[in-house]
Amino acid sequence: MFVTLIIIVLMEQYNAYSFLLDRTARRVKQYAQYQFNCRQFGITVDQWAILKNLKRQADLSQKELAEYCGKDQPTLTRIVDLLVGKKLVERRPHPMDRRSFVVHLTAAGEQKVEALSNSVNEIRMQAWKNLNEADFEHLKRILNTIYTNLEIDNGNASIKG
């Protein structure tokens, strides 16, 4: 009975941690989107993630881009469609596979990334106000451990213990 009670208390504690993690991730994105809107960037946080990844990685397939951005394929397709409409990216034939294409950052897209990078960094740094390097390193270690604990291999979630 006592062991069961301890397990229940621990489970509730871990559920609270999951809630805090989810709540904080949502707040970070909401704050960033609010700032994007106030500053009239003309793009969303999700669109920024795609532009930034294309700037770093150059031409990527939509599948690769979805993995880098943590988006599913249908969501990524909608975001890319919007960016194509804004002339910030374009779809080009894949150099090795004529059946598919890559997403390419246009000159206008490159200018947008250059123009917004400092402002986006400033927005992101707001979350780290009142925290130091040791706090960041500790959080990074914990988040990486949680991420690794939840690896999915070929669609099969594994329970590590």
C-alpha positions as CSV (number, residue, x, y, z in Angstrom):
1,M,0.0,0.0,0.0
2,F,2.8,2.4,1.0
3,V,4.7,1.6,-2.2
4,T,1.6,2.2,-4.3
5,L,1.1,5.6,-2.7
6,I,4.7,6.6,-3.4
7,I,4.3,5.5,-7.0
8,I,1.1,7.5,-7.3
9,V,2.7,10.6,-5.8
10,L,5.7,10.3,-8.2
11,M,3.4,9.9,-11.2
12,E,1.5,13.0,-10.2
13,Q,4.8,14.8,-9.8
14,Y,6.0,13.8,-13.3
15,N,2.6,14.7,-14.7
16,A,3.1,18.2,-13.2
17,Y,6.6,18.4,-14.9
18,S,5.0,17.4,-18.2
19,F,2.4,20.1,-17.7
20,L,5.1,22.7,-17.0
21,L,7.1,21.7,-20.0
22,D,4.1,21.9,-22.3
23,R,2.9,25.1,-20.8
24,T,6.3,26.7,-21.1
25,A,6.7,25.6,-24.7
26,R,3.3,27.1,-25.6
27,R,4.2,30.3,-23.8
28,V,7.5,30.7,-25.7
29,K,5.7,30.3,-29.0
30,Q,2.8,32.5,-28.1
31,Y,5.2,35.3,-26.9
32,A,7.2,35.0,-30.1
33,Q,4.1,35.1,-32.3
34,Y,2.8,38.1,-30.4
35,Q,6.1,39.9,-31.0
36,F,6.1,38.9,-34.7
37,N,2.6,40.4,-35.0
38,C,3.4,43.6,-33.1
39,R,6.5,44.2,-35.1
40,Q,4.7,43.4,-38.3
41,F,7.3,40.8,-39.6
42,G,4.8,39.6,-42.2
43,I,5.4,35.9,-41.3
44,T,4.6,33.5,-38.5
45,V,6.9,31.8,-36.1
46,D,6.4,28.5,-38.0
47,Q,7.2,30.3,-41.3
48,W,10.3,31.7,-39.6
49,A,11.5,28.2,-38.6
50,I,11.2,27.1,-42.2
51,L,13.1,30.1,-43.6
52,K,15.8,29.8,-40.9
53,N,16.3,26.0,-41.6
54,L,16.5,26.7,-45.4
55,K,19.1,29.4,-44.8
56,R,21.2,26.9,-42.7
57,Q,20.6,23.7,-44.8
58,A,20.0,25.1,-48.3
59,D,17.6,23.1,-50.6
60,L,15.7,20.5,-48.6
61,S,13.0,18.0,-49.5
62,Q,9.7,18.7,-47.7
63,K,10.3,15.5,-45.7
64,E,13.7,16.7,-44.5
65,L,12.3,20.1,-43.8
66,A,9.4,18.6,-41.8
67,E,11.9,16.7,-39.7
68,Y,14.1,19.7,-39.0
69,C,11.0,21.9,-38.1
70,G,9.2,19.2,-36.1
71,K,6.1,19.4,-38.3
72,D,4.0,16.7,-39.9
73,Q,3.9,16.6,-43.7
74,P,0.4,18.2,-44.3
75,T,1.2,21.1,-41.9
76,L,4.5,21.7,-43.5
77,T,2.9,21.6,-47.0
78,R,0.4,24.4,-46.0
79,I,3.2,26.5,-44.5
80,V,5.4,26.1,-47.6
81,D,2.4,27.0,-49.8
82,L,2.0,30.2,-47.9
83,L,5.7,31.0,-48.2
84,V,5.6,30.3,-51.9
85,G,2.7,32.7,-52.2
86,K,4.9,35.3,-50.4
87,K,7.7,34.6,-52.9
88,L,10.0,33.7,-49.9
89,V,10.6,30.1,-51.1
90,E,10.0,28.2,-54.2
91,R,9.8,24.5,-55.1
92,R,12.4,23.2,-57.5
93,P,12.9,19.8,-59.2
94,H,15.0,17.5,-57.0
95,P,18.4,17.2,-58.7
96,M,18.6,13.4,-58.1
97,D,14.9,12.5,-58.3
98,R,12.7,14.0,-61.0
99,R,9.6,12.7,-59.2
100,S,10.1,15.0,-56.3
101,F,11.2,18.6,-55.5
102,V,13.2,20.6,-53.0
103,V,12.2,23.8,-51.2
104,H,14.5,26.6,-52.1
105,L,15.0,29.9,-50.3
106,T,14.5,32.8,-52.8
107,A,16.5,36.0,-52.7
108,A,13.5,37.7,-51.0
109,G,13.5,34.9,-48.5
110,E,17.2,35.4,-47.8
111,Q,16.7,39.1,-47.3
112,K,13.8,38.4,-44.9
113,V,16.0,36.1,-42.8
114,E,18.8,38.7,-42.8
115,A,16.4,41.5,-41.9
116,L,14.7,39.7,-39.1
117,S,17.5,37.6,-37.5
118,N,18.6,40.2,-34.9
119,S,15.0,40.9,-33.9
120,V,14.1,37.3,-33.6
121,N,17.2,36.6,-31.5
122,E,16.2,39.5,-29.2
123,I,12.7,38.1,-28.9
124,R,14.1,34.6,-28.0
125,M,16.5,36.1,-25.4
126,Q,13.5,37.4,-23.4
127,A,12.9,33.9,-22.2
128,W,16.4,33.8,-20.7
129,K,16.2,37.1,-18.8
130,N,17.2,36.5,-15.2
131,L,18.8,33.2,-16.0
132,N,22.6,32.4,-16.3
133,E,24.7,30.1,-18.4
134,A,24.6,27.4,-15.7
135,D,20.8,27.5,-15.8
136,F,20.9,27.1,-19.5
137,E,23.3,24.2,-19.4
138,H,21.3,22.4,-16.8
139,L,18.0,22.9,-18.7
140,K,19.7,21.8,-21.9
141,R,21.0,18.6,-20.3
142,I,17.5,17.8,-18.9
143,L,15.7,18.5,-22.1
144,N,18.1,16.4,-24.1
145,T,17.7,13.5,-21.7
146,I,13.9,13.7,-21.9
147,Y,14.2,13.9,-25.7
148,T,16.5,10.8,-25.9
149,N,14.3,8.9,-23.5
150,L,11.4,9.3,-25.9
151,E,13.1,8.3,-29.1
152,I,10.9,6.7,-31.7
153,D,12.6,4.1,-33.9
154,N,10.8,3.3,-37.2
155,G,7.5,4.3,-35.7
156,N,7.9,2.2,-32.6
157,A,8.2,4.0,-29.3
158,S,10.6,2.3,-27.0
159,I,10.4,2.3,-23.2
160,K,13.9,2.8,-21.8
161,G,14.6,2.0,-18.2
